[in-house]
């Protein structure tokens, strides 16, 4: 029996970017341009953030005491995002979504088979620790806006039109959030195919009946996923399409 529901991770699965760093960097550049010359204090904060980020990037993921992603978001949120007009951020995201360099990173080898399954009547969704509005706009710009029944992802926290922070609630808590999502939607976990690419997806593979290692997952992880979770490792787009259709 083929799966009835197909759920995809975003970063590293449907798009080549492995985290939200490109979105954050693009937003920071737009916020800096918008601050000149009337918001010198905001410009100073952004320049300070740039120095902190350069140090963080230099250390990278090698510092075991630092959660790179959480620290990345902390710097952007505290130095750049907090207090900025939400409408300004949304316009920045819209431009980012339409950029050729963003669109070029989409993983059509997954998107096309998922679209076919959706057209055939299967339920499809995205479950990600990425920024939900950014995901929606990127897919819309590529013509995939109607290919997913739901997108469950983090949001921009705001108050009275001003941004507070890019949320990071799902990160490192994906299994708990996925289980609640499936329960809320009354979806049988045994009938779900989940496509993921990183250690953060491992707990999700334990929950669903059809774990799938995404094309962009590192080879070492693909092997581990296959051995530990009996995950399907597609050879190419046709192989993935046949698996999702139960061929």
Residue, then its C-alpha position, 0 to 999 in steps of 0.5 A: x500500500x502506498x502512503x496516503x499523506x506526504x509531508x516534506x521538510x523544507x531546508x535541505x529537502x525542498x530547497x538546497x539551503x540547509x538553514x534560514x541563514x540566506x533569508x536572515x542575511x537578505x532581510x538584514x541587508x534590506x533593513x540596513x538600506x531602509x535605515x539610511x539615513x534616518x535611523x542611525x541607531x538601527x544602522x549601528x545595531x546592524x553593524x554590530x550584529x555583522x561583527x558578531x555574525x562574522x565571529x559566529x560564522x568563523x567558529x561555525x558548527x565546530x563549537x560544541x558549547x554553542x547551538x549555531x542555529x539558536x545563536x544565529x537567530x538570537x543575533x538577528x532577532x535582538x540586533x536587527x528584527x526587533x522593533x522593525x515594521x512587519x510590513x517592511x520585513x514582509x516586503x523584503x521576504x517577497x523580493x527574496x522569494x522571487x530572486x533567481x538565486x533563491x528560485x534556483x535552489x528549489x529541489x524540483x526532483x521532490x516538488x514535481x512528484x509531490x505535486x503529481x501525488x497532490x493532483x492525484x488526491x493525496x494529502x500533502x504538507x510541509x513541516x519545517x522549523x523554517x519561516x512559514x511565510x518565506x516558504x509560502x512566497x518562494x513556492x508561490x513564485x515557482x508555481x507550487x502554491x497550490x501543491x500543498x494542503x498545509x504548511x506548518x512552520x515557524x512564524x514571525x512574532x509581532x506586536x501591533x505591527x512591529x516585529x519581535x522575533x523570527x520564531x524558532x519553536x519547532x527547531x529541535x522539537x520536530x517529533x513532538x510538533x509532528x505528532x501533535x500535527x497529525x493528531x490534530x488533523x486525525x491522520x494515521x501515522x502509519x499512512x504518512x510518508x515523511x521526507x527529511x534530510x538531517x538529524x533533526x528529522x530522525x525523530x519524525x522517521x520513528x513516527x511515520x510509516x514511510x520514512x524517506x531520505x531526501x536527495x540532498x541528505x548527506x550520504x552518511x545520513x542516508x545510510x544511517x536512515x536506511x539502516x536504523x529506520x528502514x528509510x527509502x533512499x530514492x535513486x532519482x526522481x522517477x524512483x521517488x515518484x514510483x515509491x510515493x505512488x506505490x508502483 
